[in-house]
Amino acid sequence: MGPLNSLRIIELGQLIAGPFCGQVLADFGAEVIKVEPPKGGDPMRQWGRSGEDGAPVWWSVIARGKRSLTLDLRTPEGQQVLRDLVATADVLIENFRPGTMERWGLGYDVLSEINPRLVMARVSGFGQDGPYADRAGFASVCEAMGGLRYLSGYPDRPPVRVGLSLGDTMAGMNAAMGVLLALQRRHTTGRGQVVDSSIYESVLGLTEALIAEYDAGGHIRERHGSTLPGIAPSNAYPTGDGREMIIGANQDNVFRRLCEVMGTPEMADDPRYATHRARGEHAEELDARIADWTSQHPADEMISALAAAGVPVGLAYTAREMMADPHFAARESIVRVEDPKSGKTLAMQNVFPRLSESPGAVRALGPELGEATETILRDLLGYTDDRIAMLRDAGII
């Protein structure tokens, strides 16, 4: 039994940011009713790489554990169905452009009159207010304005993007955290509130002391490729068998252990490398010496020796290495979920974080479009079969 199993969530979000918030809450037991347009559903159903059957698999992950209800929110009838749902819910998640819910007569002022205990999580590119609130806010742009893009890549090339939708995911994660904070507050006040989670601020929140460094000393952080300025050795190094190995040995005692494994213990006392600051000043030549050593040995041999010596080390994993790694297997970091359509299983990342007394679980793959519509309307809202048929015939559900 997950810690959120008493909660009912209505998820209106599409694509990544809002649905990731719903995924996190569903993983820990919340009943998540995903509301989708009747024709086509969430565009996320078509995103990402396909499996052997030709169907995209990302949907199976981001919609896992949810129930699908189709509903046309652009119609007065669909809007009324949503109001009826809100009366039964604890949380509503939406990630439309700010103002959309209000145009539909579904703003928080209206919904909180129906259900004063409702927590409404609003995920957007630039937040619910301010001069940029009305702008379309895809993660690529918001990551740039939040400071991530300028720092990503090499100094002699244009900024690069991380190979994940990091801004969207972080905004969804922050929305989930905000929901839990608002629910905790509701325990004492009995009232819900709005959680405003923007993508650009979610990225901005990851930028450490970037703002303070500029304010205090006029410093602008720049791109440094696979290193951080003044931090050495901490880089990717080539191995003798063509792999990429990450070593982080920037602390004095850890660097000494690295030198011993390399067979060059005298390096630890070399004035160029003996202190944290000295290593940072001579990072390029130090990295070259380490790379010369790593390139002469196979990765597994070096990893075993360095790990045994207490030096942080690891390979740059792809999904293939993750699924073969015994540590991932021992901790069940990757879980297989049954697919009732194919009779097979699909591997995906497990629930995180881990709770010792009330852990979460992946209960099911992403649902078929509208598969729970009639059940929810009949059992939860008490709609009659005639009313359900009318809504279906009118294309509302």
Order of alpha helices (4+ residues) and beta strands (2+ residues): beta-alpha-beta-alpha-beta-alpha-beta-alpha-alpha-beta-alpha-alpha-alpha-beta-alpha-alpha-beta-beta-alpha-alpha-alpha-alpha-beta-alpha-alpha-beta-beta-alpha
